[in-house]
Amino acid sequence: MSEKFEVGSVVTGKVTGIQSYGAFVALDESTQGLVHISEITHGYVKDINEHLKVGDEVNVKVLSVDEGAGKIGLSIRATEEAPERPQAQPKRAPKKRQATVKSTTENTEGFNTLKDKLQEWIDQSQREDLIKK
């Protein structure tokens, strides 16, 4: 098996089967390899069927050859040029927000400021009829 296919070589094969984890590619009449889902294309692949179908001829790069297990690891992605990444936008600091305070001259019902209540509390504390004995 390794006499025919060396790691790093690029060969043409035919897709013979598709599973959720990858695609099987026939390299010749007696040799098949697996293209793992992560090696299908650059970027995220949710469904292999969106990229390949049985019978497609594809160029693959041999990533690994395991003669003992009889497995060949292949990559379609390695035969394609990576797309250019857009320049990352610099992160902006979050805008600082300031609370707005509404000033009202009239007292709303049910709310008194401490200043207003303070004198009332002092007066209550000095009243004889409210002091517990």
DRENVOZA-235962 format. One record per atom (N, C-alpha, C): residue in three letters; x, y, z negated. Coordinates in steps of 0.2 Angstrom, whole numbers, plus 5000, padded with zeros to 4 digits. Example, Ala and Ser with C-alpha at 12.3 -4.5 7.8 and 13.67 -1.06 7.14 Angstrom:
DRENVOZA-235962
ALA506649724961
ALA506249784961
ALA506649844961
SER506449894965
SER506849954964
SER506450004961
***
This chain:
DRENVOZA-235962
MET500449945000
MET500050005000
MET500450065000
SER501050074996
SER501450134995
SER501850145001
GLU501950085005
GLU502350095011
GLU502050135016
LYS501350135017
LYS500950175021
LYS500850245019
PHE500650255013
PHE500450315010
PHE500950335004
GLU501250395005
GLU501750415000
GLU501450484997
VAL501550484991
VAL501350544987
VAL501550604990
GLY501150654992
GLY501250714995
GLY501150725002
SER501050665005
SER500850665012
SER500150685014
VAL500050715019
VAL499350735021
VAL499150685027
VAL498550655026
VAL498250605031
VAL497550625033
THR497250605038
THR496550605040
THR496150545038
GLY495650555035
GLY495250495033
GLY494450515034
LYS494050455033
LYS493350465034
LYS492950455027
VAL492550495025
VAL492150485019
VAL491650425020
THR491750375015
THR491350315016
THR490850315010
GLY490950355005
GLY490450345000
GLY490450404995
ILE489950424992
ILE489950484988
ILE489550464981
GLN489950484976
GLN489650474969
GLN489650534965
SER489350544959
SER489350604956
SER490050624954
TYR490550584953
TYR491150604951
TYR491650614956
GLY491550594963
GLY491950604968
GLY491750574974
ALA492250574979
ALA492050544986
ALA492550494988
PHE492350434991
PHE492850384993
PHE492950395000
VAL493650395002
VAL493850415008
VAL494250355011
ALA494150325017
ALA494450275020
ALA495050305024
LEU495650285022
LEU496250305025
LEU496450265031
ASP496250195031
ASP496350155037
ASP495850095036
GLU495850045040
GLU495349995039
GLU495349955032
SER495949955029
SER496049915023
SER496149955017
THR496250025017
THR496450065012
THR495950125011
GLN495750125004
GLN495250185002
GLN495550224996
GLY495350284996
GLY495650324990
GLY495050364988
LEU495150394982
LEU494550434979
LEU494750504978
VAL494350554981
VAL494450624980
VAL493950644974
HIS494250654968
HIS493950674962
HIS493550734963
ILE492950744960
ILE492550804961
ILE492950874960
SER493450874956
SER493850934955
SER494350944961
GLU494350894965
GLU494850904971
GLU494550914977
ILE493850924977
ILE493450934983
ILE493651004987
THR493551054983
THR493651124986
THR493951164980
HIS494151224982
HIS494351274977
HIS493651304974
GLY493651314967
GLY493051334964
GLY492651274961
TYR492051294958
TYR491651244955
TYR491251204960
VAL491251144959
VAL490751094963
VAL490251064958
LYS489651084959
LYS489051054955
LYS488850994959
ASP488750994965
ASP488550934969
ASP488950924975
ILE489250864975
ILE489750844981
ILE489350844987
ASN488750824987
ASN488350824993
ASN488250894997
GLU488350944993
GLU488351014996
GLU489051025000
HIS489550984999
HIS490150995003
HIS490350945008
LEU490150885006
LEU490350825010
LEU489750775012
LYS489750735017
LYS489250685018
LYS489650625021
VAL489350565020
VAL489650505023
VAL489750515030
GLY490350495032
GLY490550495039
GLY490950555041
ASP491050605037
ASP491450665038
ASP492150645039
GLU492550675043
GLU493250665044
GLU493550725040
VAL494050705036
VAL494350755031
VAL495050745031
ASN495450805030
ASN496150795029
ASN496250795021
VAL496650745019
VAL496750735012
VAL497450735010
LYS497650755005
LYS498350745002
LYS498350694997
VAL498850654997
VAL498950594993
VAL499250624986
LEU498850614981
LEU499150644974
LEU499450594970
SER499250534971
SER499450474967
SER499350404970
VAL499850364969
VAL499750294971
VAL499850244965
ASP499350204963
ASP499450154958
ASP499350084961
GLU499950054963
GLU499949994966
GLU499649934962
GLY499749944955
GLY499549894950
GLY498749894950
ALA498449944950
ALA497749954950
ALA497449954957
GLY497849964962
GLY497549974969
GLY497250034970
LYS497450094967
LYS497050154967
LYS497450204970
ILE497150254974
ILE497550304977
ILE497150374976
GLY497450414973
GLY497150484971
GLY497250534977
LEU496650564979
LEU496750604985
LEU496450674983
SER496650724987
SER496350794986
SER496250824993
ILE495650854994
ILE495450895000
ILE495750964998
ARG495650984992
ARG495751054990
ARG496551074991
ALA496951024990
ALA497651034991
ALA497851044999
THR497451035003
THR497551045010
THR497351105013
GLU496951145008
GLU496651205010
GLU497051265007
GLU497051325010
GLU497351375006
GLU496851405001
ALA497051424996
ALA496651454990
ALA496451524993
PRO495751534991
PRO495451604993
PRO495751654989
GLU495851714991
GLU496151764987
GLU495651784982
ARG495951794976
ARG495451814970
ARG495451894970
PRO494851914969
PRO494751994969
PRO495152014962
GLN495452074963
GLN495752104957
GLN495252114952
ALA495552094946
ALA495052094940
ALA495052174938
GLN494452184937
GLN494252254934
GLN494552264927
PRO494852324926
PRO495052334919
PRO494452344915
LYS494552314909
LYS493952314904
LYS493952384901
ARG493352404901
ARG493152474898
ARG493052464891
ALA493252514887
ALA493052524880
ALA492352534880
PRO491952504875
PRO491252524874
PRO491152594872
LYS490652614875
LYS490452684874
LYS490252694866
LYS490552754863
LYS490352764857
LYS489752804856
ARG489252774852
ARG488652804851
ARG488552844845
GLN488252894845
GLN488152934839
GLN487352934837
ALA487252924831
ALA486552934829
ALA486353004829
THR485753004831
THR485453074830
THR484953084824
VAL485053134821
VAL484653154815
VAL484153204817
LYS483553184816
LYS482953234817
LYS482853274810
SER482853334811
SER482753374805
SER482053404805
THR481753384799
THR481053414799
THR480953454793
THR480653504793
THR480553554788
THR479953534783
GLU479553494786
GLU478953474782
GLU479053404779
ASN478853394773
ASN478853324770
ASN478353274773
THR478553214775
THR478153174777
THR477853134771
GLU477153114771
GLU476853084766
GLU477153014764
GLY477253004758
GLY477552944755
GLY478352944755
PHE478652994757
PHE479353004756
PHE479553064753
ASN479953064748
ASN480253124745
ASN480953114744
THR481353164745
THR482053164744
THR482253164737
LEU482853134736
LEU483053134729
LEU483053204725
LYS483253254729
LYS483253324726
LYS482553344724
ASP482053324728
ASP481353344726
ASP481153304720
LYS481353234719
LYS481153194714
LYS481453204707
LEU482153224708
LEU482553234702
LEU482253274697
GLN481953334698
GLN481653374693
GLN481053344690
GLU480653304694
GLU480053274692
GLU480253224687
TRP480853184688
TRP481053134684
TRP481353164677
ILE481653214678
ILE481953244671
ILE481353264667
ASP480853294670
ASP480253324666
ASP479853264663
GLN479853204667
GLN479453144664
GLN479853114658
SER480553114659
SER480953094653
SER480853124647
GLN480653194647
GLN480653234641
GLN479953234638
ARG479453204642
ARG478753204639
ARG478653154634
GLU478353174628
GLU478253134622
GLU477853084624
ASP477253094627
ASP476753044628
ASP477052984633
LEU477552994636
LEU477852944641
LEU478452904637
ILE478752924632
ILE479252894629
ILE479052844624
LYS479252784625
LYS479052724622
LYS479352724615
LYS478952704610
LYS479252704603
LYS479252634600
***
